[in-house]
Every structure is written in structure tokens, then in C-alpha cells.
Amino acid sequence: MGEWRDTTLGSLLAIGGGSIKTGPFGTALKASEYSQDGVPVISVGEVGYGRLVIRSTTPRVSPTVTDRLPEYVLRSGDIVFARKGSVDRSAWVATEQDGWFLGSDGIRIRSGDGVDGRFLAYQLQGAVLRDWIVQHAGGSTMASLNQGTLERVPLRVPGVHEQWAIAEVLGALDDKIAANAELIRIADELGSATFRSMLSESESLPLSAAARFINGKAFTKGASRTGRVVVRIAELNSGIGGSTVYSDIEVADDYLARPGDILFAWSGSLTLHRWFRSEAIINQHIFKVVPAARRPAWLVWNLIASKLDDFKATAADKATTMGHIQRHHLDELVEVPAREVVERHDAQMTALWSRALAAEQENLTLAATRDTLLPALMSGRLRVRDAERVVEGVA
């Protein structure tokens, strides 16, 4: 093991000419310069835990803006923090994200020479430093992060060669997770495209004829801190987190979600999900969708997806309450491919569905392995060669 030394983020960056940069304020970037096309602008909503996440609502700017404000252009290897709210969130800028633009609610760290940027990104994702940042962030009503706070972040670092080796081990897991995510996206897109091609031979049927829609119940009341996850809309949208509720209550099978089950949030965001985590309990505002006889899961999934825009429009009309649909909306007609067409494509579509599900489940294992190795490697308690053996067993 190499020698580790104690320092601060500001001191570490100063050695190699690194820097911390806050996004543009005031008149540097005018509201009129945002657009629906062009370069993604990275702000609070785009900074996930470890990786940048682009959404349909992510604002963009034209290359003219990035040419005028080059100091805010992100480069591969940069680290971006959310400046407001969840200030412990930071993301590594991947190669394909080079050239994206730093928004006003983001802070960029550029590591400079003598520091492995990806090692630094992993270190800042560790629970100890995330807690430190939250505790030292300013703001009376909402946490706020600034350059001075980041400069004071305490670090313990080895030599640059060992930094690189540690980053390689953890990066192998994250690269596999990213590859799986791309596989899932392609499999689902191919499945959707194939489904649309099947509609040349179809009939109109009520959506409710294709499956049972079982509404969850208020299982968070009196929940314990042990047992199965209680799936709320928050867990569907953001995954398992610190606010996730657990319960050891016994419930009927209708209210249990198992890997491969279809869950449809009918209130709030109105989203469709393939559950891939361990067995969990389904809370209210979520339908467990059980396909009818001879209706494969991939078919029901695509039938619901074909109605999502209509359902969201219906929910948006409810201005005085949280947007939602009602059960009678499930009786609306959808175009269902003819049974012989479904049977002809079933093997291919089931394979796509199953492959995507397997990749989602594998990513859980990969992420859990990374999260276990990260603190052990960052503290120097675990040798890189021992961590490599662990990674070889899962990646």
C-alpha cells in the first residue's frame, strides 16, 4: 500500500492547477438564451449520484452560447455538484458528456495535474464526505453549497498511481452498470418499435380487458424499520433511499411486487415501471398490473405506454388536486394487436423483456458491490488487488 496523506480539496487542487467554478449568475446567461435544442445545461435536476442524468425537461443552449462562455463548458473528467437542495449529490462527467454546459445551480470541480479525477469523484461520493458537506453547507431554509465549503472538504489520498488503480476498480463496475443501462434502453426501444409495427393488424379493446389493475393500500402507516420495502411513487422514480419505508406486515399476494411485475403510478407523475428489486409491498396510488390470460407482460406494458400521454393530459386537467386518473379511465379503448400477431412475435418480445429485466437486476448487484468496496478502498483498509478479485466475480 502507498502512503496516504491528509489534505483538503482546495489544497489538493491548488497543487495541480485544478479549480472550482460556480455556474453563471445574473446577466451572464439570459433566460431568452435557453432553448429546446442544443447543448444540455446541467443544474440541480441533472446531477444524480455518480452520473449526470438528462431528462425531457433539461434546458439547452445553442453552441453560440458555449462559445461565448467557454469557462462554463464541462469537460470529461470534471465533477459537478448540485449547488442547492441535495448538495451531497455529485456526478462524474463522462466522455460522451464532454462539452455540456454548467448551469447556474451547479458547481464544477476540475482536478488538474497530479490528481486522478475519477478517484476524486468516487471519494466525494462516499457517505462520510457527503455527510460532511451536508453538515457544513449554508442556507437557512434550503441547503446551499459554495466554493469555500468545497475547498475545506477534508480528504485522505494516496499517491496518484494508487488513485488511478482504485478508480479503475470502481470504474469497471460503473462502466458495466452504464453498459447495462444502454442495453436496457435499446431493448425497450426495440420492443416499443416492434409493438407499433404490430398494430397494422389490431382491434380496439378497453385497456381494462388486458389486465387486472390492483390498487395498493396505505401500508406506510405503522410501518416498522425492518422487513420489505413499501413501494411508493418516490421509490419508483428515485429508487431506494434514506426516506424509504420498510414493513414486516403480512399482506395478500395482490399487494406484493416481485421482479418482472408491472407497476403503474396513477397519481402525480403517472409513470410506468418494470419492478426489478426484491419482493416489496405496494403502497397506495400505484397499480399492480396483472396481465389477463394469454396476454404477455410485454404486451400489457406497451398497451399502457400507448395511453400514457392521454392519461397525463387527463391528470393535468385536475387543477385543484394532485393530478391523477380514475379507474373508469382504464376502460378507454386501446389498439391491441391481433392474437395471431402477438403469438408470432411473442418469443422475440419476451426475450427482449427478460433481457432488460436481467440487466436491471444485475445492476443492483454491481451497485451494491461498488458501494461496499468504495469506503474500504478510500480508507486504505482494502488492497486494490483484493478488490479486483471481488470485481472479477461480478462484472
ABEGO torsion letter per residue (X at the ends): XBBBBBBBAAAAAAAAGBBBBBBBBEAABBAAABBABEBBBBBAAABBBGBBBBBAABBBBBAAAAAABAAABBBBGBBBBBABEBAABBBBBBAAABGBBBBAABBBBBAEBGBBAAAAAAAAABAAAAAAAAAABBEAABBBBBAAAAAABBBBBBBAAAAAAAAAAAAAAAAAAAAAAAAAAAAAAAAAAAAAAAAABBBBBBAAAABBBBBBBBAABGBBABEBBBBBAAAAAAEBBAABBBBABBBBAAABBBBGBBBBBABEAGBBBBBABBBBBBBBGBBBBBBBBGBBAAAAAAAAAAAAAAAAAAAAABAABBBBBBAAAAABBBBBBBAAAAAAAAAAAAAAAAAAAAAAAAAAAAAAAAAAAAAAAAAGABBAAAAAAAAAAAX
